Structure formats: C-alpha cells, structure tokens
Amino acid sequence: MILSIDLSGDIPIYQQIRDRIVEAIASGGLAEGSALPSTRQLAADLAINFHTVNKAYDQLRQEGLVRVNRKSGAVVQRDARSGPPTAQFTEEWQARLRTLLAEAVAHGVGGPAVLAACGTTLASFAPEHAADRTPEHAPGRTPEHAPGSASDPGHLTADLGEPA
Amino acid sequence: MTTGEWFSNVIAPLLVLATAWLAPALSGPTLPFGVRVPAAYTDAPVIARQRGAYRLLLGGAGAVLVLAGAGLTLAGPHGGYGALPSLLALALCLAGYLRARRAIRAVKQREGWFQGLRQTVAVDTSLRTDPERFPWLWAAPALLVLVVTAVTGVVRYPSMPDRLPTHYQGAGTADHFAAKTLGSAFAPVVAQAALTAILLLLMWLTFRSRADLDPARPAATAYQHRRFLGRMAVAMLLLAACIDLTLLAAAWQIWHGDRTLSLTPLLVPALAGAGLVIGTAVLSGQNGGRIPVPEGVTNGTAAPDTGAVHHDDDRYWRAGGLFYANRQDPALLVPKRFGIGWTVNLGNPRTLLLVVLIAGFPLAMDLLTR
C-alpha cells in the first residue's frame, strides 16, 4: 500500500494517515488480517514523531478497523467482506454524511451531481467489482449507482435523496 | 619509488576525485549538490552551470594534484606523504560541492521554487510488512577468509618469531615490535572479525532504513529501493571479504616476522573491493535511481495527483547539507543527499551508540597491539 501524506496542507498528519488507511481498506489494498508497519517504522518512514502515528492507529483502533497487539503489531481488523457494520457506526457515519452533503448543497452542488460524485468515488474503491455488477441492475439505472451495491444501495439512495 | 608511495600520492587521491566527480550524476536529478528541488526545476540554468563549474574545478585542479603526486613519486623516494594528497583532494571536492550548493540554494530561495506546490511524503508500507530479505549467504566469503586466517594463525603460532611487528611506516618498514602473545599474534584476526561484524551490522541496518520515495512515482522508486538494498549489501559484504583478504596477507607477513611489508598483495584485494562497491554504486545510482524498472511495476491505484512533489527537507540538513539532524525523526540511517549510501541521523540519541561502536574499533585495535 502506498501512503501519501501532504505536508504543505492544513489537514493534520495523523488524520491523513487514518484517512489513507481507511481508503486502502475500502479499495481492497488492505484486507482483513493485513499487517501494518509498526508505529516506529511508519514514523521513521515519514520522518515524523512516532506519537503522531500512534494517534492515527489509536483512532483506527477505536473505530474497530485496526487492532494493535503487543506481539504481532498493528493488523487490519475488518474490511468490506467482514460482515455488516455495527448500528453505532451507521448512526455516526450518517450524521457525518449529513454534514458533508449539507456542505455540497449549501455550495450549490445539485442532487444529481452529488449522486454522480458518490457513484464515481465508490467505483474508484472497487472498479473491477463495479464492472462485474453492472449487468445485475435493471436497465435505466445509471452505471454510477452500481458500485453502491457493494455496501447497501437502499441506505445510500434514501440518505442522498433527502437534501436534494 | 614504492607501491606505498604510488598508492598514497596517486591512486588514493585519484579514487577520491573520481568518486566525487561521479557523485552529482549518481545523486538523482531532484537533489543537485544536496539541494532539494522540484522535478520541474531540474533543468534550471543555475544547476547546469554549477555542475559544469564543479567538473571543471575537479578536473583541472584535480589533474594538477594527481600529476604533482606522480611527479614527486617518480622524482625519488620521500617515504610518501601519507594521507596528505588524499586530504587535499577531499578538500578540493568539498570546496567545489559547497560552492555549487550555495549558488543553487540562493536561486531556489530567491525564486521560491517550492511555492504553491503540494509537498508530499510517500511511503510504501509493503517495504515494512514484506521487507527485502537480507542476503546472509553473501557473508560467507568474508567468514570463510576469517576462518582460514584464524586456523592459519593457530597452526603457525608455535613457529612464529618471539617479537612480532605491530606497526609499519608509510613505506612498509616495521618500526614497532611487541612480544609474541595471543593478543599481538591474533590482532589481525580480531580486526577481521570486528570489521566483518561492523559491515554486517551496518548493511543490516540499511535494510531497516527508510526508502526516500518519489511521491510522483512511489511504486517504481520502491522497486528501485529494494534492488538497491540488495545490490549494495552484496557489494559491501564482498568488500568485507576483500578487506579480510588484505588482513590475511598482512597477517601472513607479520607471522613470518617480515621487517618490510610487501604492499602489493595488501592493496590488490582492497582496491578490487573498492572498485566493486564503486562500480555497483555507479550502475545503481543513489537509492537505485539508475536501476531500470520493469513495465509490470505500476504506481498502483493510490497514485497521487501530478501536483505532488517531494517535500523540501533542506532545513534538516546542516553544515553544508552533509549532516542530517532531526529530533522528531526516529530514523537511525537515512539516505545521503550527495553521493551514494547512507548517513546517520544526528538527532537520534541511538546514533551516538553506533558512532561510539565504529570509532571504538580502531581504539580497541590500538590497545590490543600495544
């Protein structure tokens, strides 16, 4: 997995490490059971304080995506195939999604554009899966919706429909 | 005119000059003379100009230095000048480097080359989770020479002279002797063992050092990093074997009580080893920058935007950009920015341990042969 951290931007480094690892899990770059570098190794590779990496790993641990063992180091705990999300996660994620979509609407991004962007982003996580699944869908649906089926398309459409 | 004089007056300074001459070409285009520049500025006129000036200085003044050394050696025996010609060559290279670096830095800062660029650091986590295997098998030649020397020493010990030479002048004439003890007789074996162990340790540490990846092509540079580690470790382990051979040749003469050291059998393996390392470095480039990347190695799905450039880390490189000191960085060894290989992070307290270990080696040898 290639981890790129922007040092000139405003986003804190620990946040970027956490975000990139979540994205790598989503795109299949990291699967359940994949090992991550130790905090010291990753800190040395990024030339940063290891507390920064610790903070990112700690956040991933609290989110249930990574487990940190004393012996085996940091390991990815779940991925898309590890079963449905917890109810608590879904609730929190929807709250954050609401804010994110509100931003788009406030800035004048239209409903179809928002849905198209969501579809493109989801497709980028698993392009090959998206291609596999397209024929399953009824004619008339845009291909961008197809990858939504990787998680739960019903949910997504309902949530996106509201602010638009 | 002796082999020793030729070596110290001509061969050694020539090696220094040749290595320094090659350094700018090996360091990679985005690090001209140890200054970090964005890829878009690698063709800046100031860089081409400084590169030319550096080569002119090294070629011109260096040729004078080497020819003067050759002339003095031919003119008659002076007993050699020791390390002086090499130190002069080194000072010349350093002056040329610092001059070029200052000029490039000045233009970089004045024109703000990094302004508005997305400064990025890229890491390939697979280098840690699936690290390159250390080529332990290549340590076998060095260990073999070490064992052969030790066995020869044990066999020869009863027939060794009562007083053994422990120090030779530049020209190879013994000027210090010590009574035959286990310590004085086996000093060359101890030196071989210590040297082999230190080189093994250093190369093993390089396998744990960080890869300085190009954020614009992380997968390709990670591939080159892996190949570079393997090649350099093999070359350095063979160098260890060559130096052990040199020490075996020295031990052989010491154990026969030779008053005059024949230098040729000592220099041939050491120079061959040095040539091998320099050749490997030239073919590979720093961090493997010259190693061809197969087409199958792509930049992966996480390829960053084209706006990403390596972050400007000049401020951590002090004293003419030759020393790295970053307290926040847990790294022990980091890739050098000028020339080939690695340097220590002076901001890491564990560096002190490593330096003491390496500096302690000649001190321990001195005590042993006293």
Chai-1 contact restraints between the chains, C-beta under 6 A:
chainA,res_idxA,chainB,res_idxB,connection_type,confidence,min_distance_angstrom,max_distance_angstrom,comment,restraint_id
A,M1,B,T125,contact,1.0,0.0,6.0,A-B,restraint_1
A,I2,B,D124,contact,1.0,0.0,6.0,A-B,restraint_2
A,I2,B,P218,contact,1.0,0.0,6.0,A-B,restraint_3
A,I2,B,G300,contact,1.0,0.0,6.0,A-B,restraint_4
A,I2,B,A302,contact,1.0,0.0,6.0,A-B,restraint_5
A,L3,B,V123,contact,1.0,0.0,6.0,A-B,restraint_6
A,S4,B,T120,contact,1.0,0.0,6.0,A-B,restraint_7
A,S4,B,A122,contact,1.0,0.0,6.0,A-B,restraint_8
A,S4,B,P215,contact,1.0,0.0,6.0,A-B,restraint_9
A,S4,B,P304,contact,1.0,0.0,6.0,A-B,restraint_10
A,I5,B,V121,contact,1.0,0.0,6.0,A-B,restraint_11
A,D6,B,R118,contact,1.0,0.0,6.0,A-B,restraint_12
A,D6,B,T120,contact,1.0,0.0,6.0,A-B,restraint_13
A,L7,B,Q119,contact,1.0,0.0,6.0,A-B,restraint_14
A,L7,B,H311,contact,1.0,0.0,6.0,A-B,restraint_15
A,S8,B,R118,contact,1.0,0.0,6.0,A-B,restraint_16
A,S8,B,Q119,contact,1.0,0.0,6.0,A-B,restraint_17
A,S27,B,T301,contact,1.0,0.0,6.0,A-B,restraint_18
A,A35,B,T129,contact,1.0,0.0,6.0,A-B,restraint_19
A,P37,B,T125,contact,1.0,0.0,6.0,A-B,restraint_20
A,P37,B,R128,contact,1.0,0.0,6.0,A-B,restraint_21
A,R40,B,P330,contact,1.0,0.0,6.0,A-B,restraint_22
A,Q41,B,R128,contact,1.0,0.0,6.0,A-B,restraint_23
A,A43,B,P330,contact,1.0,0.0,6.0,A-B,restraint_24
A,A44,B,R210,contact,1.0,0.0,6.0,A-B,restraint_25
A,A44,B,P330,contact,1.0,0.0,6.0,A-B,restraint_26
A,A44,B,A331,contact,1.0,0.0,6.0,A-B,restraint_27
A,D45,B,V123,contact,1.0,0.0,6.0,A-B,restraint_28
A,D45,B,R210,contact,1.0,0.0,6.0,A-B,restraint_29
A,L46,B,V121,contact,1.0,0.0,6.0,A-B,restraint_30
A,L46,B,V123,contact,1.0,0.0,6.0,A-B,restraint_31
A,A47,B,D329,contact,1.0,0.0,6.0,A-B,restraint_32
A,N49,B,Q328,contact,1.0,0.0,6.0,A-B,restraint_33
A,F50,B,P330,contact,1.0,0.0,6.0,A-B,restraint_34
